[in-house]
């Protein structure tokens, strides 16, 4: 049986799931203190490109602190991001619900 992945905080290296979502494990979510967050601005690195995803919904399950977020289709197509690619989560900034609107912005840094 493989040992669990060690989580030391950010940056956090992970793999994109088949459904184009990225898992943030419960240990990382608790370490960052973002259990309450529903939306966040997330900065990732994919193939040495730094991509900022604005107003991303943090999906949660009922009984754990872990979260998942989907990478929008436009971003995947623009940067060639595919399922099972490795990404590095560089920063997660939670945002309050009052600050969220329906429009998502993507910035290439």
ChimeraX attribute file (.defattr): number of C-alpha atoms within 10 A of each C-alpha:
attribute: neighborCount
match mode: 1-to-1
recipient: residues
	/A:1	3
	/A:2	4
	/A:3	5
	/A:4	6
	/A:5	8
	/A:6	9
	/A:7	14
	/A:8	10
	/A:9	15
	/A:10	14
	/A:11	15
	/A:12	17
	/A:13	14
	/A:14	17
	/A:15	16
	/A:16	18
	/A:17	16
	/A:18	11
	/A:19	11
	/A:20	18
	/A:21	18
	/A:22	22
	/A:23	17
	/A:24	20
	/A:25	17
	/A:26	15
	/A:27	16
	/A:28	20
	/A:29	18
	/A:30	14
	/A:31	13
	/A:32	14
	/A:33	11
	/A:34	20
	/A:35	18
	/A:36	12
	/A:37	18
	/A:38	18
	/A:39	22
	/A:40	22
	/A:41	19
	/A:42	18
	/A:43	21
	/A:44	19
	/A:45	17
	/A:46	15
	/A:47	12
	/A:48	9
	/A:49	12
	/A:50	16
	/A:51	19
	/A:52	20
	/A:53	21
	/A:54	19
	/A:55	24
	/A:56	21
	/A:57	18
	/A:58	22
	/A:59	16
	/A:60	17
	/A:61	9
	/A:62	6
	/A:63	6
	/A:64	11
	/A:65	17
	/A:66	20
	/A:67	22
	/A:68	17
	/A:69	18
	/A:70	17
	/A:71	18
	/A:72	14
	/A:73	10
	/A:74	10
	/A:75	17
	/A:76	13
	/A:77	10
	/A:78	8
	/A:79	13
	/A:80	11
	/A:81	18
	/A:82	16
	/A:83	14
	/A:84	15
	/A:85	15
	/A:86	16
	/A:87	19
	/A:88	18
	/A:89	20
	/A:90	17
	/A:91	17
	/A:92	19
	/A:93	14
	/A:94	21
	/A:95	17
	/A:96	12
	/A:97	12
	/A:98	6
	/A:99	8
	/A:100	16
	/A:101	8
	/A:102	6
	/A:103	7
	/A:104	12
	/A:105	12
	/A:106	15
	/A:107	11
	/A:108	11
	/A:109	8
